[in-house]
Amino acid sequence: MYRRYLIILLSLFFLSSCSFEEDNWAFEHLVSKRHDFNGNKVKIAVLDSGVSKIKGLDKSIVFSFNAFDNTNKTKDEFGHGTIVASLIAGNLDSKKIGLNINAEIFDIQVLDQKGLGTVDSVVKGINKAIDKQVDIINLSIGFSKGSKKLKKAIDRALKKGIIIVASAGNMVGRDVEYPAKYKGVISVSAIDINNKIYPLASKGKIDFVSPGVEVLAIDKQSEITIQSGTSFATPYVTGVISLYIEDGESIDLDFLKSKSEDLGNKSTFGNGLLKYK
């Protein structure tokens, strides 16, 4: 049986620690106005290696599904999914790590303990997210080649009004990966604190960039970690969009463009840095 394995967008995948006293530069980059929670919780599906119910994230997880065994039990042995989810909704010892700590996380495991998945596992995850009527699907993962089956699932989700945010990939300047490359999917690349592009980032069909170089996150051991890669820029875009949804905004590409800061070349930076402003 032919199986195309998923290329996980990890790149450096640092596992170093830092102190709580360090500034979270990503927040300074992304948020320039106060956000008041109005009780409208946004449903976000994180399709990844699973999300551990760690301190600072466990209360945000409202649903789990394992695409490999069709159970409601996930286990993030690889560690990637927990980090991604923490950048959306995590907080630790009163230190805010995620942009929207009020978001509801739908933990859908589509990668195994080695960070590998297939088109079938991802499609099953997308279909489950559709069934749960989520608002946003976060895909910090990618394939080097597209497939009819994946495209069909993506299109079905888009037609249901679900926003899909996906990593452009860490292909060292080569073309954007799938599903980020598909029309209608928001493709995200990564920048550093000086708005310089991440050296390993893919180029081409880029919609927005976000902090993704040495950003603070929470790992599966509930410890602060520093991460780099387009995988980790993607949940920041998801988080910003979720704040606008809470505010009652109608989200489309033109609206998001109006909230972005132009940083230069379109094939590198897309429409620029998406901000909550």
N, C-alpha and C positions, 0 to 999 in steps of 0.2 A: 504494500500500500504506500502510495506516494505521500510524503509528509514534508512540507516546507517549514522549517523551524524559524521561530521568531528571533529576530535580532534585537536584543534588549539594549535600550539606549543608555548605557551606563557610563561609558568613558572612564573617567578617573575613579569615580565612586569612592571618595575619601571616607575613612572611618576614624577621623581624628576628633579630639574633644576640644572644647573651648569653655571659657567661663561665662556665667550668666551676665557678667558685667559688660561684655562686648556689645556694641551697638548692632542692631539688626539693620544693616544698610539697605536691605531689600525693601523694608517698610518705608524708609525715607524716600526711596526711589518711586514707590508705587502709590502711596496714599498722601494726598494733600488736603483732604477735608475730613471732618468728623463724620463717622457713620453711626447712626442711631438705629439699633435693632427694633423692628416694628412687629416682631412676632411671626413674620412670614419666613419660615425656614425653607431653604433651598435644598432640593434633593440632588446629590452629586454621586454618580457611580464612578468608583475608582477601579478600573479594569487593570489588574496588575498581578503581583505575586502573592496577593492576600494582604490583609491589614491586621496586625496584631492588636489585641485589646490592651494596649499599654496605658500607663498613667498619662493623663493629659489628652487622650484620644478616645478612650473606651466609651465615654458617654456620648460621643458623636456618632458611633457606629450603630445604625438602626437595623441593618440587614446584612447577611452574609450568604454567599453562594459560591460553591466550588464547581467550576465548569468541567473538571476532570471526573468527578464521581457523582455529580448531581445532588450533593448534600448541602446542608447549610453550615458546614464546618470548613473553615479555611485555616491555613497555617502558613505564615510568612517565613518560611525557612530561609529564603533568599535574602530578605530584608529590604527589598526595593519598594514594595507597595506601601509599607508602613511609613517610610520616609516621605514618599509622595503625598500620602494622605495628611501627614503632619503639616505639610506646607499649605494645605487648604484649611485645616481646622484644629491643628494641634496647639496645646499650651502646656507648659511645664513649670510647676512651682511659681505660678503667677507670671511667668514670662510667656508672652504671646509669641507663638512661632507661626501659626497659620493665619491667613488673612481674614477668615470668617469662622470664628469659633462656634457660631450658631448653626453652621451648615450640618445637614444630615448626610452621613457618609454611607453609601451602599457599597459594601466590600464584595467585589466580584473577582474571584481568583481565576486568572486565565494563563498564568505562568507557573511552572513547577518549581521544585526546590533548587534547580540550577538556573532559573531565570529563563527557561525555554517554554514556548507555547507553539501552537499551530493556528492556522487559519480557522480550523474548526473550533478550537477552544475560544478564540477571540469572538467569532461569530456567535457562538452560544452565549458568551458573556454580554454581547451587545443586545441580543434578543431578550435576555433576562432583564437588562436595564430598561428596555422598551416596555416589557410586561409590568415593571414596577413603576412606570410613569415618572422617571426621573426628569430633572430639568437639564442636567449637564452630564455628559460622559467625558471623563478624563482618561486619555490613552497616552501614557508616558512610555510607549512602546512602538515598535515599527517593523515593517517588512521591507526588504530591498526591492521586492516585486509585488505588484498588485495582483488581485484575483477577482474573478467575477462574483464569487461567493461573498467575499469581504465587501466589495462595492455594493452588492445588493443589500446587505445588512446595514451598512452605513446609510444608504439612501432611504431605507425604511425608517431608520431612527430620525433622520433629518425631516422626512415627511410628517413625522409625528410631532415635530416642533422641538425636538431635543437638540440642544447645542452640543457639538462635538469639538473638543479641544485635544490636539495631538502634537506630540513632539516631532520636530522636523528631522531630528537624527543627528548623530555625531559621526558624520561620514567625511570629515576633514575637507570640506569645501565641495564635495560631490553632491549629487542631486538629493532632494528631499525624499524621505521614505514614505511608505504607505502605512496608515491611512491619511497622514497629514497632507499628502499630495493630492488627494481627491478634492474636487470642487465641493464647496460647502463646509468642509472641515477646516477649523481654525488651526493653522500651522504655526508652531511656536519655536523660535530660536532663543539662544541665551546670550546675555551680555554680562560684563563685569561692572564693578563699582564706578568705573570711568566711562561707561557706555561703549566699551570696546567689545567686539564680537568674540564669543568663545572660540578659541583656535580650532577646535575639532568640529564646529558646527557645520551642518549641511547648508547648501545654498540653493536658490531657485524659487519655488513656490513658498515664500515666507509671508505670513500675514502680520505677525507681531513678534516683538522680542520682549523678554522679561529677565529679571535677575536670575542667573543660573551659574555663576562662578563663585565658589566659596560662600555659599549661603547656609544659614543656620537651619537645622532640621532636628527631628527626634527619631532615633533609630528604634529597632525592635526590642532593645534592652532598656528603653525609656531614658536614654542618655542623649545629650546634645551632641550633634555631629555636624561636620562641615562637608558639603557636597557640591559637585560641579557637573554640568551636563544639561542638554536640552530637556532631559527627563524632568529636571527639577525646576526649570523655568516654566514648564507647562502648567503645573498646579497653581502657580501664581496668577497666570492669566485666567484659569478657572476660578480662582478666588475673587479676582477683581470683577469678573462677570457676575458672579453670585451676589456680590454686594449691590450691583446695579439692579439685578432681578429683585432683590429684597426691597429696593427703593421703588419698585413698580415700573421701571423703565422697560420699554420695548426694545429687545436686543436684535440688532442686525449689523451687518458689516459697516454700513455708513455711520451708525451710532458709535460703534467702537472706534472707527477712524477719527471721529470728532473728539474722542477722549484719549488720543494717542499723541505722542511727541515724535516728530520726524527726526530720525537719526542718520539718514543718508541713503545709500544704495538700496534699491528695493529688493534685489535678489539676496541681499545680506540681512537687511533690517526690516524688510516688508514695509508696513505702514508705521513702524516705529514702536516706541515703548508705550504699551497700554497702561493707563493710570486710572485710579479712582480719584476724580477731581470734580 
